């Protein structure tokens, strides 16, 4: 049984799409736990609405590639289209961590390769993970990474998914 951590993000009908994605995740992994929702400015392509971001964790015996396939299926169900790199999207479900496992396949890299650089991932993640645990490859704790990116924009909302 592995502890799975994912991030959720949306900036197209964001509140509705986050809640729908959360409900689809709950139906598959009923004991799933979600963070608060955070509002963040878009990175890269900035001429777009702010994002709403959250993190979630659940336990699973399912192989990581099957979990990833289900996340992609939920994205497709919610109409994910990403014509621009870093552009607007209905939903983004990123597979962040699978316990301490390191996975590198043509379609899945875990830990997520940029998660430790992004406040919009780390802030919600630190609500659902022990922030003192360490990145399986880099060795720093999640709270150390979070402290390094506090200059990035983020606002916690009083919204639950």
C-alpha positions in Angstrom: 0.0 0.0 0.0 1.5 3.3 -1.1 0.6 6.9 -0.1 -0.3 8.8 -3.2 -0.2 12.5 -3.5 -1.7 14.5 -6.4 -2.2 18.2 -7.2 -5.3 19.6 -8.7 -5.5 22.9 -10.7 -8.0 24.8 -12.8 -8.6 28.3 -14.2 -11.6 27.6 -16.5 -14.8 27.5 -14.4 -12.3 26.6 -11.7 -14.4 26.1 -8.6 -16.9 23.9 -10.5 -14.1 21.8 -12.2 -12.1 21.3 -9.0 -15.2 20.1 -7.1 -16.2 17.8 -10.0 -12.6 16.4 -10.1 -12.6 16.0 -6.3 -15.9 14.1 -6.5 -14.6 11.8 -9.2 -11.5 11.1 -7.1 -13.7 10.5 -4.0 -15.7 7.9 -5.9 -12.5 6.0 -6.8 -10.6 6.4 -3.6 -13.2 7.1 -0.8 -10.8 7.8 2.0 -9.1 10.5 0.0 -8.1 13.7 1.9 -7.9 17.2 0.3 -6.1 20.4 1.3 -7.6 23.8 1.3 -7.9 25.6 -2.1 -5.4 28.3 -3.0 -5.7 31.0 -5.7 -2.5 31.7 -7.7 -1.5 33.9 -10.6 -0.7 32.0 -13.8 3.0 31.3 -14.5 4.5 31.6 -18.0 1.5 32.6 -20.1 0.1 35.3 -17.8 -2.8 36.6 -19.9 -5.4 34.3 -18.3 -7.5 33.9 -15.2 -5.9 33.0 -11.8 -5.7 29.3 -11.0 -7.3 27.5 -8.1 -5.1 24.8 -6.7 -5.3 22.0 -4.1 -3.6 18.8 -3.2 -5.0 15.4 -2.2 -3.7 12.1 -0.7 -5.0 8.6 -0.5 -3.6 5.1 0.0 -3.6 2.6 -2.9 -2.3 -0.8 -3.9 -3.1 0.1 -7.6 0.0 0.2 -9.8 1.2 3.8 -10.4 0.6 3.6 -14.2 -3.0 2.7 -13.5 -3.4 5.6 -11.1 -1.9 7.9 -13.7 -4.3 6.5 -16.4 -7.3 7.2 -14.2 -6.1 10.8 -13.5 -5.8 11.3 -17.3 -9.2 9.8 -17.8 -10.7 12.3 -15.3 -8.9 15.2 -17.1 -10.4 14.0 -20.4 -13.9 13.7 -18.8 -13.6 17.3 -17.7 -12.6 18.4 -21.2 -9.0 19.2 -20.6 -7.4 20.8 -23.6 -4.1 22.5 -23.4 -3.4 24.3 -26.8 -0.8 26.7 -25.2 2.1 25.7 -22.9 1.1 26.9 -19.5 -2.2 28.1 -20.9 -5.7 28.0 -19.5 -7.2 24.6 -18.6 -10.3 23.1 -17.2 -8.4 20.7 -14.9 -4.9 19.6 -14.3 -4.3 16.5 -12.2 -0.6 15.9 -11.5 0.8 12.7 -9.9 3.2 14.1 -7.4 4.4 11.3 -5.2 4.0 7.5 -4.7 5.4 7.0 -1.2 9.2 7.2 -1.6 9.1 5.5 -5.0 11.0 6.9 -7.9 9.3 6.2 -11.3 10.7 7.2 -14.7 8.8 5.9 -17.7 8.1 7.6 -21.1 4.6 8.7 -19.7 5.1 9.1 -16.0 7.8 10.7 -13.8 7.4 10.6 -10.0 8.3 12.6 -8.0 6.9 15.3 -10.3 10.0 17.0 -11.7 9.0 20.6 -10.9 6.9 20.2 -7.9 9.6 21.4 -5.4 9.8 24.7 -7.3 6.2 25.7 -7.2 4.4 27.3 -4.2 1.0 26.5 -5.8 2.0 22.8 -5.4 3.9 23.0 -2.1 1.5 25.1 -0.1 -1.5 22.7 -0.4 0.8 19.6 -0.3 2.2 20.7 3.1 -1.4 20.4 4.4 -1.8 16.7 3.4 1.8 15.4 3.9 4.1 15.6 6.9 6.1 18.7 5.8 9.2 17.3 7.5 9.3 14.3 5.2 11.9 14.6 2.4 11.9 14.6 -1.3 13.0 11.1 -2.3 15.7 12.3 -4.8 16.8 15.7 -3.5 16.6 15.0 0.2 15.2 18.4 1.3 12.0 18.5 3.4 8.8 19.8 1.9 8.8 22.7 4.4 12.3 23.7 3.3 11.2 23.8 -0.4 8.1 25.8 0.7 10.2 28.4 2.6 12.3 28.9 -0.6 9.3 29.9 -2.7 7.4 32.2 -0.4 8.0 35.0 -2.8 5.7 33.4 -5.4 2.0 34.6 -5.4 -0.6 32.5 -3.5 -3.7 33.1 -1.4 -5.6 30.6 0.7 -9.3 30.6 0.0 -12.0 29.6 2.4 -13.2 26.9 -0.1 -13.1 23.2 0.2 -13.4 20.7 -2.6 
